[in-house]
Amino acid sequence: MTNNDILRRLRYAFDLNNVRVAKIMAHIKGGVEPAQVSRWIQPDDFDPLSDAGLCQFLDGLIIEKRGPRPDGSTPEPMESISINEILKKLRIALSLREEGMMAVFKEADFVVTKAELGSFFRKKGQHNFAECPEQVLRKFIHGLGQEAG
């Protein structure tokens, strides 16, 4: 799953148009135009979305949903983002705890154990850390869309 696929799926799950996605990304310095968003979400012949661009959207989503940081600073987009980080940023943006995450997975008819879910949020190198499979992220985003619809 490419970054473009992830953005496309999140856009659908949250029922966002290109203008709204651009406004969310504008919360982080170096915003984008709606025309650029359109080029990212095209199914064929799209402009590749970088890890930093996806991170900018996710950080903007956090600010959109939870408000700015108390000190007014904005995070610098990560140059490389893993599926674990994407899931973590979505969890933060939506203020979800374990039960909320499990409810989203249930909406998608997908079973994830509490232990498995916890392993995705550990730091890389910790004892029970696990790489999050693409399918888990895909089902989580699908569950968000089901919950909203």
N, C-alpha and C positions, 0 to 999 in steps of 0.2 A: 504494500500500500504506500503510495507516494504522499508527499506533503500536500500536493494538490488534491488527492482523494480525501485526505483528512479534512482539509478546509471545506471541500465540497460537501462532505457528510455533515460537518458541524454547522455549516450554513443552512442546510436542510433541517437538521435536528432543532435548531434554534429559530427557524423560520426567519432568516435574515436575508435582506437583499444586498446588492453590491454596495450601495451607498452606506448602509448600516455597518457592513464589514469594514469599509474605509474609515468610518467614524470611530469604530472600536480600535482600529489600528492607530488612529491619530492620538490616542491617549499616550502612546509611546512615541518619543521623538522620531521624526522621519516618516510621517504618515504616507499613505498612498492615495491615489485617485481611484474612483469607482471603475474607471476604464481598465486599470491594471488588475483589479479584482476580477473583472470579467474575463480577462485573458488567462488568469490562473484557474478559473473554474470551468473553462471550456472542456468538454469531454475529449475532443480531438484537437491536435495542433495547439496545445496550451503552452504558456510560458512556465518554465519550472519554478516552483516556489521553494526558496531556500529554507534551511533549518532556521536561520535567523528571522526570516519572514513569518514562518509559522509561529515561532516563539513570540514575535511581536504581536501577532493576533491573540495568542493565548494570554500574554501579559496584559494586553488591552482589555480582554474579556474579564480578567480578574479585577481590573480597575473599574470597568463598567458595572460589574455585579456587586462588588464589595466596597467600592470607593477608593480614593487615592490613599497612599501610605500617609501615616500621621506626619512624617517629616516632609512630605511633598515630593520626595524623590521618585524617580521611575527606574525600573530595572533595565539593565543593559541586556539586549537579546543575546541568547546563547548562540554560539557559532555552530554547535552540534547539539541536537536534541534527540533523546531516545524515546521510545514508546512509554517507558516508565515515567519520564519527565512530563510527557503529554498528559498521561492519565493523572499525574499528581497536580498539574496546573488546572485541569478540569475540575478536580476534586476541590481545590482551593477556591476557584471561581464560583462554584455552586454551593460552597459551604457545606459539603457533604461529609458526614462521618461514616463509619463502617456500615451502619444500618441503612443509611441513605444510598450508599453505593450498592449494597446488596439488593435494595428495592429496584434500582435502575436495571441491574442485571436480570432481576425477576421479570421486569417488563419486557425484556428481550428474550425471555424463555431460555436463559443461559445460567448454568450453575457454576458458581465460583465459591470455594470454601473461604471462610474467614482467614484461615492460615495462609492460603494461597494469595488472597487479596493483600494481606499484611506484608507478604514477602515482596510485593511489587513496590512498596513504599519505603523499603529499607535502602540504606546507602549501599552503593556498589562496593563489594568487598566485605560487607557484614555477613555474619554467620548464615542467616536464612534468606539472603537476597536472592531474587529470581528475576530473570529477564521476562518482561511482559510480552507474551505472544501477540502478534497483530490481530488475531481473532478476538482476543479479549477486548482490545481497544475498539474494534469494529462493532462488537456486540454492545459495548458500553454506549457508544454513540447512537447505535440503533435504539437502545433502551431509552436514551434521552429523548429521541424523536417520538417514541411511543408514548412516553410520559407526558410530553407537551401536547400531543395530538389527542 
